[in-house]
Amino acid sequence: MLTLFTGSTVRDRDTLVGEIAKDVAIATCRQLSPATSNMNVAELRGYVRTRATRIARAHVRRSIAELCLRREREADLTAAVLERAVHLVIRNLTVQPVVSIPSPHVRMRIAA
């Protein structure tokens, strides 16, 4: 079902989802086993999603209670938080810094 959000409602929802997702991603990273280094991205995504589901649900319920939000939004918020948290964890585990390899022949090309 398509829901149209207007005005600051979208920004408020995105901000809330982003904050909760960061907390969920941090908590999920602490629970991952060393076996994740041998998994491909699809396996890793499923593994992380399974580990993060319970954490995301608990964080969303806590936020709904603290902010006095409607309980009908719990499933929607949980799904959004889970997707963003999984993305953050996968990015954190798979993205490595790019190391440039010095090329000694570059100076010779410039001189030529």
TORTOR-536776 format. One record per residue: residue in one letter; residue number from 1; x, y, z of N, C-alpha, C in turn. Coordinates in Angstrom, 1 decimal. Layout:
@rest: a, nr: NUM, n_x: X, n_y: Y, n_z: Z, ca_x: X, ca_y: Y, ca_z: Z, c_x: X, c_y: Y, c_z: Z
...
//
This chain:
@rest: m, nr: 1, n_x: 0.8, n_y: -1.2, n_z: 0.0, ca_x: 0.0, ca_y: 0.0, ca_z: 0.0, c_x: 0.9, c_y: 1.2, c_z: 0.0
@rest: l, nr: 2, n_x: 0.6, n_y: 2.2, n_z: -0.9, ca_x: 1.3, ca_y: 3.4, ca_z: -1.0, c_x: 0.8, c_y: 4.5, c_z: -0.1
@rest: t, nr: 3, n_x: 1.7, n_y: 5.0, n_z: 0.8, ca_x: 1.2, ca_y: 6.1, ca_z: 1.7, c_x: 2.0, c_y: 7.3, c_z: 1.2
@rest: l, nr: 4, n_x: 1.2, n_y: 8.4, n_z: 1.1, ca_x: 1.8, ca_y: 9.7, ca_z: 0.7, c_x: 2.1, c_y: 10.5, c_z: 2.0
@rest: f, nr: 5, n_x: 3.4, n_y: 10.9, n_z: 2.1, ca_x: 3.8, ca_y: 11.7, ca_z: 3.2, c_x: 4.0, c_y: 13.1, c_z: 2.7
@rest: t, nr: 6, n_x: 3.6, n_y: 14.1, n_z: 3.4, ca_x: 3.8, ca_y: 15.5, ca_z: 3.0, c_x: 4.4, c_y: 16.3, c_z: 4.1
@rest: g, nr: 7, n_x: 5.1, n_y: 17.3, n_z: 3.7, ca_x: 5.7, ca_y: 18.2, ca_z: 4.7, c_x: 6.8, c_y: 17.6, c_z: 5.5
@rest: s, nr: 8, n_x: 6.8, n_y: 18.0, n_z: 6.8, ca_x: 7.9, ca_y: 17.6, ca_z: 7.7, c_x: 7.7, c_y: 16.2, c_z: 8.2
@rest: t, nr: 9, n_x: 6.6, n_y: 15.6, n_z: 7.9, ca_x: 6.3, ca_y: 14.2, ca_z: 8.4, c_x: 7.4, c_y: 13.2, c_z: 7.8
@rest: v, nr: 10, n_x: 7.7, n_y: 13.4, n_z: 6.5, ca_x: 8.7, ca_y: 12.6, ca_z: 5.9, c_x: 10.1, c_y: 12.8, c_z: 6.5
@rest: r, nr: 11, n_x: 10.4, n_y: 14.0, n_z: 6.7, ca_x: 11.7, ca_y: 14.3, ca_z: 7.3, c_x: 11.8, c_y: 13.8, c_z: 8.8
@rest: d, nr: 12, n_x: 10.7, n_y: 13.9, n_z: 9.5, ca_x: 10.7, ca_y: 13.4, ca_z: 10.9, c_x: 10.8, c_y: 11.9, c_z: 10.9
@rest: r, nr: 13, n_x: 10.1, n_y: 11.3, n_z: 10.0, ca_x: 10.1, ca_y: 9.8, ca_z: 9.9, c_x: 11.5, c_y: 9.3, c_z: 9.5
@rest: d, nr: 14, n_x: 12.1, n_y: 10.0, n_z: 8.5, ca_x: 13.4, ca_y: 9.6, ca_z: 8.1, c_x: 14.5, c_y: 9.8, c_z: 9.1
@rest: t, nr: 15, n_x: 14.4, n_y: 10.9, n_z: 9.8, ca_x: 15.3, ca_y: 11.2, ca_z: 10.9, c_x: 15.2, c_y: 10.1, c_z: 12.0
@rest: l, nr: 16, n_x: 14.0, n_y: 9.8, n_z: 12.4, ca_x: 13.8, ca_y: 8.8, ca_z: 13.4, c_x: 14.3, c_y: 7.4, c_z: 13.0
@rest: v, nr: 17, n_x: 14.0, n_y: 7.0, n_z: 11.7, ca_x: 14.5, ca_y: 5.8, ca_z: 11.2, c_x: 16.0, c_y: 5.8, c_z: 11.2
@rest: g, nr: 18, n_x: 16.6, n_y: 6.9, n_z: 10.7, ca_x: 18.1, ca_y: 6.9, ca_z: 10.7, c_x: 18.7, c_y: 6.8, c_z: 12.0
@rest: e, nr: 19, n_x: 18.2, n_y: 7.5, n_z: 13.0, ca_x: 18.8, ca_y: 7.4, ca_z: 14.4, c_x: 18.6, c_y: 6.0, c_z: 15.0
@rest: i, nr: 20, n_x: 17.5, n_y: 5.4, n_z: 14.8, ca_x: 17.3, ca_y: 4.0, ca_z: 15.4, c_x: 18.1, c_y: 3.1, c_z: 14.6
@rest: a, nr: 21, n_x: 18.2, n_y: 3.2, n_z: 13.3, ca_x: 19.0, ca_y: 2.3, ca_z: 12.5, c_x: 20.5, c_y: 2.3, c_z: 12.8
@rest: k, nr: 22, n_x: 21.0, n_y: 3.5, n_z: 13.2, ca_x: 22.4, ca_y: 3.6, ca_z: 13.6, c_x: 22.7, c_y: 2.8, c_z: 14.9
@rest: d, nr: 23, n_x: 21.7, n_y: 3.0, n_z: 15.8, ca_x: 21.9, ca_y: 2.2, ca_z: 17.1, c_x: 21.8, c_y: 0.7, c_z: 16.9
@rest: v, nr: 24, n_x: 20.8, n_y: 0.3, n_z: 16.0, ca_x: 20.6, ca_y: -1.1, ca_z: 15.7, c_x: 21.9, c_y: -1.7, c_z: 15.0
@rest: a, nr: 25, n_x: 22.5, n_y: -0.9, n_z: 14.1, ca_x: 23.7, ca_y: -1.3, ca_z: 13.3, c_x: 24.8, c_y: -1.5, c_z: 14.3
@rest: i, nr: 26, n_x: 25.0, n_y: -0.6, n_z: 15.2, ca_x: 26.1, ca_y: -0.8, ca_z: 16.2, c_x: 25.9, c_y: -2.0, c_z: 17.1
@rest: a, nr: 27, n_x: 24.7, n_y: -2.2, n_z: 17.6, ca_x: 24.4, ca_y: -3.4, ca_z: 18.4, c_x: 24.5, c_y: -4.6, c_z: 17.6
@rest: t, nr: 28, n_x: 24.1, n_y: -4.6, n_z: 16.3, ca_x: 24.2, ca_y: -5.8, ca_z: 15.5, c_x: 25.7, c_y: -6.2, c_z: 15.2
@rest: c, nr: 29, n_x: 26.5, n_y: -5.2, n_z: 15.0, ca_x: 27.9, ca_y: -5.4, ca_z: 14.7, c_x: 28.6, c_y: -6.1, c_z: 15.9
@rest: r, nr: 30, n_x: 28.2, n_y: -5.8, n_z: 17.1, ca_x: 28.8, ca_y: -6.4, ca_z: 18.2, c_x: 28.4, c_y: -7.9, c_z: 18.3
@rest: q, nr: 31, n_x: 27.3, n_y: -8.3, n_z: 17.7, ca_x: 26.9, ca_y: -9.7, ca_z: 17.8, c_x: 27.4, c_y: -10.6, c_z: 16.7
@rest: l, nr: 32, n_x: 28.0, n_y: -10.1, n_z: 15.7, ca_x: 28.3, ca_y: -10.9, ca_z: 14.5, c_x: 29.5, c_y: -11.7, c_z: 14.8
@rest: s, nr: 33, n_x: 29.5, n_y: -12.9, n_z: 14.2, ca_x: 30.6, ca_y: -13.9, ca_z: 14.5, c_x: 31.7, c_y: -13.6, c_z: 13.4
@rest: p, nr: 34, n_x: 32.9, n_y: -14.2, n_z: 13.7, ca_x: 34.0, ca_y: -14.0, ca_z: 12.7, c_x: 33.7, c_y: -14.8, c_z: 11.4
@rest: a, nr: 35, n_x: 32.7, n_y: -15.6, n_z: 11.3, ca_x: 32.4, ca_y: -16.4, ca_z: 10.1, c_x: 31.9, c_y: -15.5, c_z: 9.0
@rest: t, nr: 36, n_x: 31.5, n_y: -14.2, n_z: 9.4, ca_x: 31.0, ca_y: -13.3, ca_z: 8.3, c_x: 32.0, c_y: -12.9, c_z: 7.3
@rest: s, nr: 37, n_x: 33.3, n_y: -13.1, n_z: 7.6, ca_x: 34.3, ca_y: -12.7, ca_z: 6.7, c_x: 34.4, c_y: -13.7, c_z: 5.5
@rest: n, nr: 38, n_x: 33.8, n_y: -14.9, n_z: 5.7, ca_x: 33.8, ca_y: -15.9, ca_z: 4.6, c_x: 32.5, c_y: -15.9, c_z: 3.8
@rest: m, nr: 39, n_x: 31.6, n_y: -15.1, n_z: 4.1, ca_x: 30.3, ca_y: -15.1, ca_z: 3.5, c_x: 30.3, c_y: -14.2, c_z: 2.3
@rest: n, nr: 40, n_x: 29.5, n_y: -14.6, n_z: 1.2, ca_x: 29.3, ca_y: -13.6, ca_z: 0.2, c_x: 28.2, c_y: -12.6, c_z: 0.6
@rest: v, nr: 41, n_x: 27.9, n_y: -11.6, n_z: -0.2, ca_x: 27.1, ca_y: -10.5, ca_z: 0.2, c_x: 25.6, c_y: -11.0, c_z: 0.5
@rest: a, nr: 42, n_x: 25.1, n_y: -11.9, n_z: -0.3, ca_x: 23.8, ca_y: -12.3, ca_z: -0.2, c_x: 23.6, c_y: -13.1, c_z: 1.2
@rest: e, nr: 43, n_x: 24.6, n_y: -14.0, n_z: 1.5, ca_x: 24.5, ca_y: -14.7, ca_z: 2.7, c_x: 24.7, c_y: -13.8, c_z: 3.9
@rest: l, nr: 44, n_x: 25.6, n_y: -12.8, n_z: 3.8, ca_x: 25.8, ca_y: -11.8, ca_z: 4.8, c_x: 24.6, c_y: -11.0, c_z: 5.1
@rest: r, nr: 45, n_x: 23.9, n_y: -10.6, n_z: 4.0, ca_x: 22.7, ca_y: -9.8, ca_z: 4.2, c_x: 21.6, c_y: -10.6, c_z: 5.0
@rest: g, nr: 46, n_x: 21.4, n_y: -11.9, n_z: 4.7, ca_x: 20.5, ca_y: -12.7, ca_z: 5.4, c_x: 20.9, c_y: -12.9, c_z: 6.8
@rest: y, nr: 47, n_x: 22.1, n_y: -13.1, n_z: 7.0, ca_x: 22.7, ca_y: -13.4, ca_z: 8.4, c_x: 22.5, c_y: -12.1, c_z: 9.3
@rest: v, nr: 48, n_x: 22.8, n_y: -11.0, n_z: 8.7, ca_x: 22.7, ca_y: -9.7, ca_z: 9.4, c_x: 21.3, c_y: -9.4, c_z: 9.7
@rest: r, nr: 49, n_x: 20.4, n_y: -9.6, n_z: 8.7, ca_x: 19.0, ca_y: -9.3, ca_z: 8.9, c_x: 18.4, c_y: -10.2, c_z: 10.0
@rest: t, nr: 50, n_x: 18.8, n_y: -11.4, n_z: 10.1, ca_x: 18.3, ca_y: -12.3, ca_z: 11.1, c_x: 18.7, c_y: -11.8, c_z: 12.5
@rest: r, nr: 51, n_x: 20.0, n_y: -11.4, n_z: 12.6, ca_x: 20.5, ca_y: -10.9, ca_z: 13.8, c_x: 19.9, c_y: -9.6, c_z: 14.3
@rest: a, nr: 52, n_x: 19.6, n_y: -8.8, n_z: 13.3, ca_x: 19.2, ca_y: -7.4, ca_z: 13.6, c_x: 17.7, c_y: -7.3, c_z: 13.8
@rest: t, nr: 53, n_x: 16.9, n_y: -8.3, n_z: 13.5, ca_x: 15.4, ca_y: -8.2, ca_z: 13.6, c_x: 15.0, c_y: -8.0, c_z: 15.0
@rest: r, nr: 54, n_x: 15.4, n_y: -8.8, n_z: 15.9, ca_x: 15.0, ca_y: -8.6, ca_z: 17.3, c_x: 15.4, c_y: -7.3, c_z: 17.9
@rest: i, nr: 55, n_x: 16.6, n_y: -6.9, n_z: 17.6, ca_x: 17.2, ca_y: -5.6, ca_z: 18.1, c_x: 16.3, c_y: -4.4, c_z: 17.5
@rest: a, nr: 56, n_x: 16.1, n_y: -4.5, n_z: 16.2, ca_x: 15.3, ca_y: -3.4, ca_z: 15.6, c_x: 13.9, c_y: -3.3, c_z: 16.2
@rest: r, nr: 57, n_x: 13.3, n_y: -4.5, n_z: 16.4, ca_x: 11.9, ca_y: -4.5, ca_z: 17.0, c_x: 11.9, c_y: -3.8, c_z: 18.4
@rest: a, nr: 58, n_x: 12.9, n_y: -4.2, n_z: 19.2, ca_x: 13.0, ca_y: -3.6, ca_z: 20.5, c_x: 13.2, c_y: -2.1, c_z: 20.5
@rest: h, nr: 59, n_x: 14.1, n_y: -1.7, n_z: 19.6, ca_x: 14.4, ca_y: -0.2, ca_z: 19.6, c_x: 13.2, c_y: 0.5, c_z: 19.1
@rest: v, nr: 60, n_x: 12.5, n_y: 0.0, n_z: 18.1, ca_x: 11.3, ca_y: 0.7, ca_z: 17.6, c_x: 10.2, c_y: 0.8, c_z: 18.7
@rest: r, nr: 61, n_x: 10.0, n_y: -0.3, n_z: 19.4, ca_x: 9.0, ca_y: -0.3, ca_z: 20.4, c_x: 9.3, c_y: 0.7, c_z: 21.5
@rest: r, nr: 62, n_x: 10.6, n_y: 0.8, n_z: 21.9, ca_x: 11.0, ca_y: 1.7, ca_z: 22.9, c_x: 10.8, c_y: 3.2, c_z: 22.4
@rest: s, nr: 63, n_x: 11.1, n_y: 3.4, n_z: 21.1, ca_x: 10.9, ca_y: 4.7, ca_z: 20.6, c_x: 9.5, c_y: 5.1, c_z: 20.5
@rest: i, nr: 64, n_x: 8.6, n_y: 4.2, n_z: 20.1, ca_x: 7.2, ca_y: 4.5, ca_z: 20.0, c_x: 6.6, c_y: 4.8, c_z: 21.4
@rest: a, nr: 65, n_x: 7.1, n_y: 4.1, n_z: 22.4, ca_x: 6.6, ca_y: 4.4, ca_z: 23.8, c_x: 7.1, c_y: 5.8, c_z: 24.2
@rest: e, nr: 66, n_x: 8.4, n_y: 6.1, n_z: 23.9, ca_x: 9.0, ca_y: 7.4, ca_z: 24.4, c_x: 8.4, c_y: 8.6, c_z: 23.7
@rest: l, nr: 67, n_x: 8.1, n_y: 8.4, n_z: 22.4, ca_x: 7.7, ca_y: 9.5, ca_z: 21.6, c_x: 6.1, c_y: 9.6, c_z: 21.4
@rest: c, nr: 68, n_x: 5.5, n_y: 8.6, n_z: 22.1, ca_x: 4.0, ca_y: 8.6, ca_z: 22.1, c_x: 3.5, c_y: 8.5, c_z: 20.6
@rest: l, nr: 69, n_x: 4.1, n_y: 7.7, n_z: 19.8, ca_x: 3.6, ca_y: 7.5, ca_z: 18.4, c_x: 2.5, c_y: 6.4, c_z: 18.4
@rest: r, nr: 70, n_x: 1.8, n_y: 6.3, n_z: 17.3, ca_x: 0.8, ca_y: 5.4, ca_z: 17.1, c_x: 1.4, c_y: 4.0, c_z: 17.0
@rest: r, nr: 71, n_x: 0.7, n_y: 3.0, n_z: 17.6, ca_x: 1.2, ca_y: 1.6, ca_z: 17.5, c_x: 1.0, c_y: 1.0, c_z: 16.1
@rest: e, nr: 72, n_x: 0.1, n_y: 1.6, n_z: 15.3, ca_x: -0.1, ca_y: 1.0, ca_z: 14.0, c_x: 1.1, c_y: 1.2, c_z: 13.1
@rest: r, nr: 73, n_x: 2.0, n_y: 2.1, n_z: 13.4, ca_x: 3.1, ca_y: 2.4, ca_z: 12.6, c_x: 4.3, c_y: 1.5, c_z: 13.0
@rest: e, nr: 74, n_x: 4.2, n_y: 0.7, n_z: 13.9, ca_x: 5.3, ca_y: -0.2, ca_z: 14.4, c_x: 5.9, c_y: -1.1, c_z: 13.3
@rest: a, nr: 75, n_x: 5.0, n_y: -1.7, n_z: 12.6, ca_x: 5.5, ca_y: -2.7, ca_z: 11.5, c_x: 6.2, c_y: -1.9, c_z: 10.4
@rest: d, nr: 76, n_x: 5.7, n_y: -0.7, n_z: 10.0, ca_x: 6.3, ca_y: 0.1, ca_z: 9.0, c_x: 7.6, c_y: 0.6, c_z: 9.4
@rest: l, nr: 77, n_x: 7.7, n_y: 1.1, n_z: 10.7, ca_x: 9.0, ca_y: 1.7, ca_z: 11.2, c_x: 10.0, c_y: 0.6, c_z: 11.3
@rest: t, nr: 78, n_x: 9.6, n_y: -0.6, n_z: 11.8, ca_x: 10.5, ca_y: -1.7, ca_z: 12.0, c_x: 11.1, c_y: -2.2, c_z: 10.7
@rest: a, nr: 79, n_x: 10.3, n_y: -2.2, n_z: 9.7, ca_x: 10.8, ca_y: -2.6, ca_z: 8.3, c_x: 11.8, c_y: -1.6, c_z: 7.8
@rest: a, nr: 80, n_x: 11.4, n_y: -0.3, n_z: 7.9, ca_x: 12.3, ca_y: 0.7, ca_z: 7.5, c_x: 13.7, c_y: 0.7, c_z: 8.2
@rest: v, nr: 81, n_x: 13.6, n_y: 0.6, n_z: 9.6, ca_x: 14.8, ca_y: 0.6, ca_z: 10.4, c_x: 15.6, c_y: -0.6, c_z: 10.0
@rest: l, nr: 82, n_x: 15.0, n_y: -1.8, n_z: 9.9, ca_x: 15.7, ca_y: -3.0, ca_z: 9.5, c_x: 16.5, c_y: -2.9, c_z: 8.2
@rest: e, nr: 83, n_x: 15.8, n_y: -2.4, n_z: 7.2, ca_x: 16.5, ca_y: -2.2, ca_z: 5.9, c_x: 17.7, c_y: -1.3, c_z: 6.0
@rest: r, nr: 84, n_x: 17.5, n_y: -0.2, n_z: 6.7, ca_x: 18.6, ca_y: 0.8, ca_z: 6.7, c_x: 19.7, c_y: 0.2, c_z: 7.6
@rest: a, nr: 85, n_x: 19.4, n_y: -0.4, n_z: 8.7, ca_x: 20.4, ca_y: -1.0, ca_z: 9.6, c_x: 21.2, c_y: -2.1, c_z: 8.8
@rest: v, nr: 86, n_x: 20.5, n_y: -2.9, n_z: 8.1, ca_x: 21.2, ca_y: -4.0, ca_z: 7.3, c_x: 22.2, c_y: -3.3, c_z: 6.3
@rest: h, nr: 87, n_x: 21.7, n_y: -2.3, n_z: 5.7, ca_x: 22.6, ca_y: -1.6, ca_z: 4.7, c_x: 23.8, c_y: -1.0, c_z: 5.4
@rest: l, nr: 88, n_x: 23.6, n_y: -0.4, n_z: 6.6, ca_x: 24.8, ca_y: 0.2, ca_z: 7.3, c_x: 25.8, c_y: -0.9, c_z: 7.7
@rest: v, nr: 89, n_x: 25.3, n_y: -2.0, n_z: 8.2, ca_x: 26.2, ca_y: -3.1, ca_z: 8.6, c_x: 26.9, c_y: -3.7, c_z: 7.5
@rest: i, nr: 90, n_x: 26.2, n_y: -4.0, n_z: 6.4, ca_x: 26.9, ca_y: -4.5, ca_z: 5.2, c_x: 27.9, c_y: -3.6, c_z: 4.7
@rest: r, nr: 91, n_x: 27.6, n_y: -2.3, n_z: 4.6, ca_x: 28.6, ca_y: -1.3, ca_z: 4.1, c_x: 29.8, c_y: -1.3, c_z: 5.0
@rest: n, nr: 92, n_x: 29.5, n_y: -1.3, n_z: 6.3, ca_x: 30.6, ca_y: -1.3, ca_z: 7.3, c_x: 31.5, c_y: -2.5, c_z: 7.2
@rest: l, nr: 93, n_x: 31.0, n_y: -3.7, n_z: 6.9, ca_x: 31.8, ca_y: -4.9, ca_z: 6.8, c_x: 32.5, c_y: -5.1, c_z: 5.4
@rest: t, nr: 94, n_x: 31.9, n_y: -4.6, n_z: 4.3, ca_x: 32.4, ca_y: -4.8, ca_z: 3.0, c_x: 33.3, c_y: -3.7, c_z: 2.4
@rest: v, nr: 95, n_x: 33.0, n_y: -2.5, n_z: 2.8, ca_x: 33.8, ca_y: -1.4, ca_z: 2.2, c_x: 35.1, c_y: -1.3, c_z: 2.9
@rest: q, nr: 96, n_x: 36.1, n_y: -1.3, n_z: 2.1, ca_x: 37.5, ca_y: -1.2, ca_z: 2.6, c_x: 38.1, c_y: 0.1, c_z: 2.0
@rest: p, nr: 97, n_x: 39.0, n_y: 0.7, n_z: 2.7, ca_x: 39.7, ca_y: 1.9, ca_z: 2.1, c_x: 40.5, c_y: 1.6, c_z: 0.9
@rest: v, nr: 98, n_x: 40.5, n_y: 2.5, n_z: -0.1, ca_x: 41.2, ca_y: 2.3, ca_z: -1.3, c_x: 42.6, c_y: 2.8, c_z: -1.1
@rest: v, nr: 99, n_x: 43.5, n_y: 1.9, n_z: -1.3, ca_x: 44.9, ca_y: 2.1, ca_z: -1.2, c_x: 45.6, c_y: 2.3, c_z: -2.5
@rest: s, nr: 100, n_x: 46.2, n_y: 3.4, n_z: -2.8, ca_x: 46.8, ca_y: 3.6, ca_z: -4.1, c_x: 48.2, c_y: 3.0, c_z: -4.1
@rest: i, nr: 101, n_x: 48.5, n_y: 2.4, n_z: -5.1, ca_x: 49.8, ca_y: 1.7, ca_z: -5.3, c_x: 50.7, c_y: 2.7, c_z: -6.1
@rest: p, nr: 102, n_x: 51.8, n_y: 3.1, n_z: -5.5, ca_x: 52.7, ca_y: 4.0, ca_z: -6.2, c_x: 53.2, c_y: 3.4, c_z: -7.4
@rest: s, nr: 103, n_x: 53.2, n_y: 4.1, n_z: -8.5, ca_x: 53.7, ca_y: 3.6, ca_z: -9.7, c_x: 55.0, c_y: 4.4, c_z: -10.1
@rest: p, nr: 104, n_x: 56.2, n_y: 3.7, n_z: -10.1, ca_x: 57.4, ca_y: 4.4, ca_z: -10.3, c_x: 57.5, c_y: 4.9, c_z: -11.8
@rest: h, nr: 105, n_x: 56.8, n_y: 4.2, n_z: -12.7, ca_x: 56.9, ca_y: 4.6, ca_z: -14.1, c_x: 56.1, c_y: 5.9, c_z: -14.4
@rest: v, nr: 106, n_x: 55.3, n_y: 6.4, n_z: -13.5, ca_x: 54.5, ca_y: 7.6, ca_z: -13.8, c_x: 55.4, c_y: 8.8, c_z: -14.1
@rest: r, nr: 107, n_x: 56.5, n_y: 8.9, n_z: -13.3, ca_x: 57.5, ca_y: 10.0, ca_z: -13.6, c_x: 58.1, c_y: 9.9, c_z: -14.9
@rest: m, nr: 108, n_x: 58.4, n_y: 8.7, n_z: -15.4, ca_x: 59.0, ca_y: 8.6, ca_z: -16.7, c_x: 58.0, c_y: 9.0, c_z: -17.8
@rest: r, nr: 109, n_x: 56.7, n_y: 8.7, n_z: -17.6, ca_x: 55.7, ca_y: 9.1, ca_z: -18.6, c_x: 55.6, c_y: 10.6, c_z: -18.7
@rest: i, nr: 110, n_x: 55.6, n_y: 11.2, n_z: -17.6, ca_x: 55.5, ca_y: 12.7, ca_z: -17.5, c_x: 56.7, c_y: 13.3, c_z: -18.2
@rest: a, nr: 111, n_x: 57.9, n_y: 12.8, n_z: -17.9, ca_x: 59.1, ca_y: 13.3, ca_z: -18.5, c_x: 59.2, c_y: 13.1, c_z: -20.0
@rest: a, nr: 112, n_x: 58.6, n_y: 12.1, n_z: -20.5, ca_x: 58.6, ca_y: 11.8, ca_z: -21.9, c_x: 57.7, c_y: 12.7, c_z: -22.6
//
